[in-house]
Amino acid sequence: MRRESWRESRGKGMDVLIDTNVFIEREGNWVVPEALQELENLLKTKGHTIRIHPLSKQEVRNYENDKQRKTDESKLATYAELSFPPYPSPESEFYDQIPEPDEFNQEVDDALLFAIYEDRVDFLVTEDGGIHWKAEQLGIDDRVLTTERGCKEFREERPAYEGPPSIQKVKVGELDVKDPIFDSLKEAYDFDEWFNRIPDRDAYVNWKSDDSLGAILILKPNEVEAIGDDPELPRRERLKISTLKVAEGKRGSKIGELLVSISIREAIQNGREELYLTHRVESDDYLVQLISQYGFKQASKMENGEAVFVKRLTPGPTDDTNPLEINIRFYPSFYDGPETKKFLVPIKPKFHSRLFPTYEKRQPKLVEFSGEFLSEGNAIKKAYLSQANTRQLEPAAILLFYRSKDHKEITSLCVCERVEYNITDSEAIQNIVGRRSVFTDHEIEEIVESPTTAILFKWHFDLDNPLHYQVLLDEGVISGPPQTIQEIDEASYKYVRDTGGIDERFIIN
């Protein structure tokens, strides 16, 4: 029998598992980072128990440096050990969603995650990007926290609805080259010299509470040159992602996903069919795990050992045209052949505003943004809950979101990734949708009083010409006010797609 739901136990003493990488930083011979010190104090003063996994201890025992090993073992001994932890077996459904480990440190990572997956602990705190990526695939990323997010979680009760991180568009010359986010780049490149040569280039940035950078994206929209050395990729027009960096404390906030989305929209705006970046790959590489979800593939190597990752926005004549492959590899292209089902999805204004908050009759172009905008409007992965009776939804189905009540119009085209039916347990909902959800805990509790359908999907486009209720009625797309999710026929769908102004370059059929 599973332990009491962590959501039911909020405010009571909870078990918080800490990854070794957090402990080693905490116990090193340097000043304790403020966020880490605050987290430890919050956990202790609020009656929560800090625990470590026995495999974390084993990792320390494997250190070759005897002095370091003894020091760290003595430090870890001051914390409670997680007793009789569960371990995933190769046959477990746990490994249906993430790759099996091929070395000991990956086994440790998976054991930490499995303790969360099986509800043996309430939260896991780690700075490991690979663990955060796996947590997202498992749908438990709302319980796997960075140190910074951990402080926020335990400092006070979460608000009813918390907006996503904001992005600001600035000039590179307005930024401080000494910001800590650039430190790792300086180790591998003559970064300062390059940075000082591009003061007028645009940068998309997110700021942390201490006014340092939480994330940054710098693009070169119009590059025409051959790239890579092994093999050399031919000269052509591409958008180059010069810098895409998310500070460790911001990982898990979806901000990396937002920056990828911005890069893709910039490429479209500049008429570029390919994007690329160069990157020195490390084990459990956060950036590689992020970009691979949206179709970036390693296509070449540089002489200095860096990998060249390339993404196309549309498939070529010899590419696989499997619908699911298209929707991932060539995002935002999507497959809508006649065998693909199409659905109209009515959504109340308050939830529409959370899923698509930048939408106001049409999607603002990137060049129109000044100051801040919110990530949900341009983030890619989203989730929606419905009590619709239909059980016809399936992966790769087209979803046309209809904003009811006020605007009364179809606004957005999305593609279904996963659907789960007949859910009556709020914890099950949370485990499925994770941080994709824009519903509060209280709203979810109310929704699951009736059997609920959870829909995970990707946002592809907002309609340039939203189609109003009266137009839809006159054209026979609907026969009355949409009250629930309903399938529409091929002719109705094509009318919405074509009249709504979806860019035909990204329609595959």
N, C-alpha and C positions, 0 to 999 in steps of 0.2 A: 504493500500500500504506500502511495506517495505521501510525502510529508505535506504539511499544511501549505497551501499556495503562498508563494512569496508576496503576492499582491494582498492577500488577506492578512499577512503578518507585518505589513508596513507599520512602523512605529513600535513594534516589539523587537526584542533582541534577535538580530539576524546573523547568519554566518556569511562572512565575506572572505572568499578565497583570493589570495594574492599570489600572482605569478612571481617566480624567482627573479625575473628581470627588474621588477619593481623593488624587491628587497635588496638586491645588489646595489641599486642606485641609492636606496635609503641608507645602506650601511657602509657605503664607500667612504674614502678619505677625502670628502669634499663637503661643502655646505649643503645641507638638506634642502631640496627645492621646496618653495613655499607651499605649492599645491599638495605635494606628498606629505609634508608635515601636517598640513591642515586636515587631510583625509584621515591620517592615523589618529589625530586628536578627536575628530568628529566621531569616528567609529568607537573609540574607547569611552568617550563621555556620554554617548547615546546608548551605551549598553550592548553594542554589537560585538561579535567575536571575530577577530582576525584569525584566519586559518591558513595553513599551507598544506600542500599535497605531499604525500610521502615521496612521490617521484621527483618533486622539486628538490627534496633533500638528497635524493640519489644523484641528481644532476650535479649538486655541489660536491658530493663525495667523489665524483669522477674528475674533479679538477686535478691537473697535473702539478700545479703549484701548491706545495704542502702548506706553506704559511697562509696563503689566501684561503685554502680549503678549511683549515682549522678556524680561522677568523670567522668565515661565513657560517660554518657549522655552529659555532657558539652563538652567533647572532640569531640564526633561525630557530635555535632551541628555545628561545624566549617566547615563541608563538605557538598556539595550539595546533596540533596536527589533525588533519581530517582523517578520522578513523574509519576503517573498512570501506574505502571508496569503491564505487563501481568502476569497471573497466569495459570499454566497448569490445565486442568480438567481431571478427571479420564478417560474420553473417548478420550483424546488427543493422537495422534500418538506418542507424546513425551514419553508416558508410554508404548509404544510397545517395547521399547528398554531398559528401566531401571525399577526396581521395584517401586511400589507406596510407599509413605512414611507411616510409622506407628507411628511417633512421631513428635513433633513440630520442633525439630532441623533439621530433614530430610526434612520437608516442606520448611524450610528456604533455605537449600541447593538447593532444586529443583527449588525454585523461582529464585535464583541467576542464575542457569543454564538456566532457561527458558528465562530470559532476553537476554542472548546471543543467544539462539536457535531462538528467534523471532527477532533478530537483533535490539533490543532496545538499546543495548550498544555494544561497539566495542570489549572490552576485559574484562575478569574477572581475578582478582588477588587473589589467595587463597593458603594457605599451607595445606588445607584439602585433604588428600589422597583419601578419599571417593568421593569427588567432582571431582577430576582428573580422577578417574576410570569411573564415570558416563559420564564425558565429552568425554572420548574415545569411550564408547558405542554409544554415540549420534553423533559421528563424528565431534565434535567441539573442540577437545582437542588442536588444534593449536591456539585457542583464549582464552584458560583457562591457565593462567600462574602462576608459582611460582614467588616469589619476584625476585629471581635471574634471571629467564628467562625474567621477565618483564624488568629488567634493560637492558638486552641484546637486547630486542626488540626495546626499545625506545632510546637506546644510539646512534644507527646509523641504516641506511638502511641495511637490510639483504643482504649478498652476493648472487650472482647468484645461487650458490649451496654450502650449508654448510654441511660438513661431520659430521657423527654421533660421539658420545662420544667414546673415546678410552679406552681400557682395557689393563692393564699391569699385567703380571704374576710375582709375587715376593714371597719371603719367609716371613712367619709371623714374624720372628725375625728381619726383616728390617723395620717393622712398629712401630709406636709410640702408645703404649697402652693408652696414655693420649689424643689421638685424640678425638674430640667431638663426632664423629659418634658412639663411644662406650659408651657414657654416659648413655643412657637408658638401655643398657645391664648390666651395673654395678649396677643399681638400683635393679635388680632382681636376679643377680647371683654373685658368687665369680669369677667375670670375669678375674681379673688380674692374679689370681693364675692359672687358666686354660690357659690363653693366654701365660703365661710365660713357660708353659710346652710343647708348640708345636712350637718352633722356626723354625723347619725344614719343617713344613707343608706348602704346596703351598697356596697362596691367590691370587685371581683375584681382582684387585682394579682399581678404577677410581679416578683421582685426580681433585680437584677443583682448581680454579685459585689462591687461597691463599695457595696452597700446603697441605690443609687438605683433608681428604678422602671424595669423593662424593658417593662412593659405595664400598662395599666389599663382597666377597664370599669366604668362607672357607669350604672345603669339607673334609670328611673322607671317602675315596673311598671304603675301605674294612672293614666293620663292620659285625660281626656275633654275634647277641645276641637277646634275647627276648626284646620287647619294649612295653611301655605303661603298665597301671595298670587296666584300666576299658574300655574294657577287655585287658588282656595281649595278645599281638600278638606274635605268636610263633617265636622261634629262626630261623633265616635264613640270608643269605647273602644280605646285602643292602648297598647302598651308603647313607651316612648321610650328610645332609646339616647342618653343625655346625653353620654357621653364614651367613645370607643373609640380608644385610642392605643397604638401599638407603637413603642418606641424603635428608631432605625435599626439599632443593633447587634443587635437581636433579630429583624429581618425575615429570613424564610427558615427560622425555627425552628418554624413551624406554630402559633405561639402566637396569631396573629391569627385563624386558623381556629377555634381552641379558644374564643376569646372570642365569636365569632359563634355557635358552637354553644351556649354558655352562655346567650346572649341568647334564642335560639330556645326553649330548654328552660324558661327563666324565663317567656316569653310563654305557653307551654302550661300551665305550673303556675298561672299567674294567670288563665287562661281568656281570653287575648287572641288574637284571630285576626290582628291586624296589628301590625307593628313599624315604626318609622320613625326616621330620624335626619336632621339637617341638617348640611350640610358645604359648605365653600367649595372647589370643585373646582380642582385644579391640573393641569398637564401631567404625564403619566405618574403619575397619582395612585395611591399604594399602597392607600389605603382603598377607593377606588372599584373598583379591580381585585379586591380581596379580596371585598367584599360582593356584587359582581355575580355571582360564582360560585355564590351561594346565593339568588338570586332577588330581590335588592334592585333596584328600578327607579326612575329619577328620575321623579317624578310631579308636581312643582310647583317653583316658585321663590319665595324670600322677597324682600321689598323690598330687603334689603341685599345681594342677589346670591347668597346661599347656595342650593344645590340641596336639595330635599327628596326623600329616598330612602325608598320604602315597600316593605315585603315582606308579602305575605299567606301564611298557612300552608296555606290550602286554596283551590282555584280557585273562581271565581264561575260563574254560569250561562252567561256569554258567553266565558269563557276557553278557550284552546286546551287540549284534553285529550290531545294527543300524549304518549305515555308518557315519552319522554325530556325533553320540556318540563316535564311535571309534576314529574319527579324532581329537576329543577334549580330551576325557578322557584318551586315551592311546597314545597320541602324543609322538613320531613321527610315531607310527603305522598308517596305513591308509588302507581304504577299497578300493579294485579295482575289485570287482566282475563284471561279464559280463554286468550287467545292468547299471554300472557306465560309463559315457561317458569319452572319452579320447581325448585330444586336443594337437596339436603341436602349440606352441606360438613363432613365430619369434620375436626377439628383437634386436635392434641396439646395437652395442658394447658400446656406451657411456652410455646407460641406463642399459645395462646388468652389466656394471662395478659398477654402483651405487646400483643396487639391490643385486648383488653378488660380491662385490669388492675383497673378499679374494680368488675368484676363479681364478686359473691359471692352466688350463688343468685338474686339480683335486682339491678337497677340502683339504687343509692342515689339518693334525691331530693336536689336541690340544698340544701334546707333542712337536710339531715342532715350536710352537710359542715362540719367544723370543722377549722381548720388547713389542711394542704396536701392536694391530690390531683393526680394525674398526668394529662397531657393526652391520652394515647392513648385513655383510656376515654371521653372526650367529644369528641375530635377527629372530624372527619367523613370525610376521605379516608384510605383504608388500602389495603394491598396484601397479597396472599397468594400463595404458591407451592405448586404441587401437581404430583404426577406421575400424576394421574388420566388414564386413557385417553380419557375423554369429550372430544368436540369439539363438543358441543351448546351450550356456554355462549355467550351473546351479550349485548351491551349491553341494559340494562333488565331482564334476568333477575333473579328474586328468589333470594337466597342465604340459606339458613337454616343458621347455623353450629352444629354439634353438638360439644360438648366431650367428647372420648373419655377412656378410661382411668379417670379418677377420678369426676367428677360424672356423666358419661354422660347428658347432656341437651342439648336444643336451647336455646340461650341468646339468640341475636341474629338480627334480621332486617336484611339489607343488600341493596343493589341494585348489580348489576354495571354498571360504566362502560366497561370495556375489557378484552379478553382477548387474549393472544398465546400461541400453541401451539408445541410442539415446539422449545423453546429448549435449546441444549446449550452455550451460551457464557456464562460468568459476567458478563462485561462487558456483554453484551446485556441480561442480567437487570437489572443496575444501571442501565443507560440507560433501561429501561422503568419500573422501580418507583421510582427515585430515593430520596428520603428518606421515602417512604411505607413502605418495607420495615422489618420488625422482625427480619429475619434478618441475622446477622453475615456478614462476608466469607467466613469459613471455612465457615459453614453453607451459603452459596450455592454455594461450590465443590463441596461434597459433593452437594448437591441436583442440580446440573446434570450429574452423572455419568450420569444418565438423562434422557431428554427431559422438559422441565419446562413447565408451563403457568403463566403469570403472570396474575393476576387483580387488576385495579384496581377498587375498589368504594367505595361510600359506606355508612357506618353510619347506619341510620335509627332503629331501636329495639332495646332489649333486652326480652325477654319478661318481663312481670310474673309469669307463672307458667311457669317453665321446665319443659319436658316431658321426663321421664325415659325412659330406654331401655325399661323394662318397659311403661310406658304406651304408647309408640310401637309396641312389639311387639304388645301386646294389641289395639290399635286398627287394626292392619294397615298402619301407615304405613311400617314396615320389616319385613323378614323375618328379620333377624339383625343382628349388630353391624356398623354402617356402617364399611367399610374404605376407601372411595374416594368421590369426588363422584358422586352419583346423582340423576337426575331423579325427581321424585315427581309423582303425578297430582293433578288439581285437588281431588278430595275430601280427599285426605290433607293437601294444603296448607291448605285451609280449616279443617280440624280443628286443625292446629297454630296457625294465625293466630288463630282464635276462642278456642280453649281456652287458648292462651298469653297472651291478654290484650292483644293489639295494639289500640291505641285506634282504634276504627272511624271517628272523625272524619277520620283522615288516610289512609284507604284509598279509592282512586279506582278504579272499575271500570265 
